[in-house]
Amino acid sequence: MKRAFPILSVLTAILLSYALYEALVGAPTEQTMGNVQRIFYYHVPSAWTAFLLFFVNFGASIFYLIKRRPAADIVALVSAEVGVVFLTVNLVTGPIWARPVWGIWWTWDWRLTSTLVLWLIYVSYLFLRRFSSSGQTPLLAAALAVLGALCAPFVYFSIWIFRTQHPQPVMGDGGSIDPRMLNVLLLNWLAFSCFAFLVCWSRYRLETLQRDVDHSHALESLMDPRGGVR
């Protein structure tokens, strides 16, 4: 597995570079918005990747609640961390795209507001994991993860349920997108997903090592200098 990581890292870097070229150069220019529309190839895949990671967080949290496996708790933690990063990218690129198109940076419509609420839920999750020293922290975090998972589908379907400033879907439900744009969109999502996987893999290894070190220190603190138990 250690040998696979550098190889996958190189392949992911190549994929990200190619996806960047396709987003900025290869994809056709949108007739109405012009080149500013190209941020679409980062705004949407970052949201999809965040949702995918939050789904992993939800599954790992449920598994931890049932089985109490530390590995599941670590998967839940790292997937939430990386998911928050990608959702932050989505929240930052949205206003950058909205300003020249809508004439405003932000509007409190259902899609934008619910996305912000989802981001705050998972930021709260990370704060809980970082600053709480209680032995019940993993259980409390898992319960909070379930709340976040319930919010995620609402974010996705909000533009179908409510009238919003946010554009309607370009895929499904009567939407349409140029096939070349769709290919570039999916290519960037694949690149983002591969990158997210590598970061989660790295964080999982680091978190596992950190917990092993903490466990060793805890055992050492129970021993006196002569090797006896205090």
N, C-alpha and C positions, 0 to 999 in steps of 0.2 A: 504493500500500500504506500510505503514511503517513496518508492520509485515512481509510482503512478502520479503522485501529486505534481512534481515538476513538469511531467509530460502534459498533464491536463492543464496546467497553468499556461504553458506555451501555446497549446491549442486554443485555449480561451482567449488569450491575448490576440492571437491571429483573428479569431472570430469577432472579437470586439472591434478590431481595427477595420475589418471588412464591413461590418455592420455600420460603423461610423461613416465610411466612404459611401456606402449605399444610401444612408440617410441624408447626407449633405450634398451628394453629387449624383448618385445613380437614380434615385427616386424622381419621378416627374414633379414639376412645380405645380402646386395647386393654383387654379385660375383666379380664385377670389382673394385669398389671403397672401398669395405669393410665398416667398421663402420662409416667412415666419412660421408657416404651417409645419416646417420640418421639425420643429420641437415636438410635434406629435409622436415622432418615432422614439422619443425618450419619455415623454409624459405618460403615455399609455402603457408601454412595457414596464415602467417602474411601478405603476399601480398594480398591474397584473402579477408582477413578481412579489410585491408586498403581500397581496392577497394569498398567493400560493404559500408563502412563508408563514402567514398567520394561520392558514389551514393546517400546516405541519405543527405549528405551536399548539393548536387546538387538539389535534390527534394525540400528540405527545403528552399534553396535560391530562387528557382523559385517561390515557394509559397509566400515567403516574398515579392518578387518583385511585385507580383500580388495583394496580400491582405494586405501587411504591418503589419502582425501579429508579435508582439514581441516574442511569443512562437516559431514561425518558425525560427526567427533569432537566438534564443538560441540553438535550435536543430542544426542549421547549424554550429554554433560556436563549440559546444562540439563534434560533429561528426568529424569536421576537426581536432580538438586537438587530439582526440584519434586515428584518422586515421594516423596522422603524426607519432605518437608513433609506430604504427604497421609497417608503411612503413620504419621507421628507423631501426626496428628490421630486416626487409627484407634486407635493404642495408648493415647492419652489418654482418648478417649471410652469405650473398652471397660471399664476399671476403674470409671469413673463410673457406667456402666450396671450393672456387675456387683455393685457394693456393695449397693444396695438389693434386688437380685433374688436373688443367690447368698448374700449375707451376707459376702462376702470381696471384696477388691480384685483379687486375682490368684491364679491357680492354674497350676501348671506342667503343664498338659495339652498335647497335641500341637499344637493350633491356636494357642494363645497363645505357646507356646515357639518354634514354627517361625516365627511372625510376627516375634517379637523377633529371632531369628537373621537373618531376611531384612533387617530394619531395620539390624542391625549390619553386614551385608555391604555394604549401600549406603552407610552412614556411612563404613565403611572405604574404599570407592571414592572418596568425596568427600575424605577425608583424604589419600588417595594423590594425587589431582589437585591438592590445595591445597598440599601441603608437599613434594612430590617435584619436583626440578628436573632430573631426568634426561631426556635426549632420548627415552628408551624409555617414559616415563610413559604416553602414550596407548595404547601396545601393552599394557602391564601392566594398565592400567585396563580395556581392552576384554576381556582375558582374565578379569578379576575380574567383569565384567558378565555374562559367560557363566555363571559360577558362580551369580550371583544369579538369573539367568533360570531356571536349573534348579531353584532352591529355590522359586520362586514357585508353580509348579503343585502342589508338595507341600503348601504352605500351604493352597491352595484345596481340595485333595482330602483333606486330613487328617481331616476330620470324617466322610468316607465310609469311610476305611480303618481308623481307630481309634475306640474309644469315648472320648469327650471330655466335659468339663464344658460345653464350648461347645454351644449349641443346634444341632440339625440344620437343614439347609437348609429354607427356607420356600417355595422354588420348585424344582420338579423333584423326581424321586425320591420321589414321594408327598407332598411338602410342599404346603402351601396357604397362601395369603395373601389377605386381603380385596382385591378389585380396586381399591378406592379407595386403600388403603395402597400397593399396587403402583404405581399411577399417581404418587403423591407420591414414592415411592422413585426411580422412573425420572426424574421431573422434577428431583429434587435431583442425581441423577447427571449429567444433562444440564447443569445449572447449574455443577456442580463441574468438569465436563470443559471447558466453555467458559472458565471462569476459569483453569483449568490451561493451556489453549492460549494465552490472552493472556499469562500470566506467562512461559511458555516462549518465546513470540514476543519479548517484551521482553528477556528474558535472552539470547536468541540475538543480537539486535542489539547489546546491550551487550558481549557476549563477542567478537563479531566486531570491533567498534571497538577493544576493548582489545588484541586480538591485532595489529590493524593498527598501533596506537600502539607496541606492544612491538617489532614488526618494524622500524618506522621508527627507533626508538631504537637498535636493534641495528645498523642500517646507519650511523647517524650516528656510533656509537662506533668504526666502522672508518675513519672519515674524520678527517684532521687539520684544524686550523683553516685551512689554506691550500687545502683541497679535495682534497688528494691522499690516496691510500690508505696507511694505515700499514703 
